[in-house]
Amino acid sequence: MTTGPSRPTDTDIDIETGTDIGTDPAGSPAVPDPASTASTDLAARLDRIPIATPMHRRWVWLLGYLFIFDLVDLNSFAYAAPALRSEWKLSIGGVGAITSAGFVGMFLGAIVGGRLSDRLGRRPLLIGAVFFYSLFSMLSAFSTGPLMLGVLRVLTGFGLQAMTGVLLVWVSEMFPRSLRGRYQALLLAIGLAGVPIAAWVARLVVPLGHGAWRWIFAVGALGAIGGVLALRVLPESVRWRAAHGRTDDRREAELVAIMEAQAEARTGQPLPTPVIDQPVVPGRLTELLHGTTRRKTVVAALACVFLILSFYGFSSWVPTLLVERGYTTAQSLTFSSILAIAAVPGALLALPVIDRFERKTVIFGFQIVVLVLLLLFGLVHSPVAIIVCGFGAAMLMQTGVATLYTYIAEVFPLHLRGLGSGIANGSGRLAGVLGGFLVAGLYSGMGQTAVYTYLAIAALLMGLVMALFGERTTNRRLEEIERE
């Protein structure tokens, strides 16, 4: 049984504070008093909620907006590169250097942002990173040469990955265990609209003439609008505040009580009794390098390395490599724009399976199919076959991204979740630095077939690492995984 707080209306919730600004029919405040449940484990109460409440849905749309412009920024240089090659006389190696510069920034942002979110909170780091990457994306539009653009891509990448890592952790901590996989995937699907946005903006503006590529980076700066909204709408992670003893203002208990009331109103049933665990004693930073946690760190990091080598190696280089195959810049951008559409259905494809089967099994199965499609993409010559194989590979790689992102945000202890996720994601971004040069070297020395063979092998290795060494996380409490 659960306490019986008054039912707040869906439209009268102050989302930032978790209080109800309406009144009940008698005129008394409808805010549930959490005093009687103040000692109840807030994480357990979150996990017993069986549905996504109206509050959860508001958060998804806001975070999805932030994710959209994260991915616009992330893909902006890939779509500007063909025009920059012509305008600045960039070599393939120069494209690789600027691509790698962005990954250097993402590596640093993943580590620093993750660690600061463990110490200062998820909310300030997430919102601050949005403004940070938006600023430097806008400044990228005013670049005067490769060196300036490379430096700005480092700074933009720093903010991008700091936001992405903390956002995924926030969702894992604020959504019930039976839903967090599906909503991570849905969130990514919303955000992945940024990929075709970047592609089609490039397709429309790049042919306009000299310097038109600058608008691609300017569009990425629109993420700052979401940052302003987040200041009003997004609360701190309940789990993080409770773990740091910052619940004296009762805001967290009120927030959870409102979500419980909304869930009961929607289901018409009382919520089950929360399953209370003994608190996990926080360890030191070195815990990430010892025992079971070390294995989790290594597996997550390796999976991210192979993900970045295959996924971003493919998406970042397709526009340029299609030009090298003999297509015009306009044709290459048209192909790339079509392939970019695969991003959203790819993430949505995870919805029916991500919370039903083990994450690691889902990843392995899809990566096998990606392996085949990448090999075919490098071998076929028909434009139709190129689109079919490329679309399938891009779609299923996004399914793997959604599943792996969910997994990474689940396996680390709460007090190290930001840093652990940052190390894993940062390892992948660091691999992206080398990957940019590796693709350029393979193409220059051995041709395109070698490039796509390498991408296919990286996809397979990601699946094998997860299948053989990954943790079971599906439909398990974060505290249970932490204690294991």
Order of alpha helices (4+ residues) and beta strands (2+ residues): beta-beta-alpha-alpha-alpha-alpha-alpha-alpha-alpha-alpha-alpha-alpha-alpha-alpha-alpha-alpha-alpha-alpha-alpha-alpha-alpha-alpha
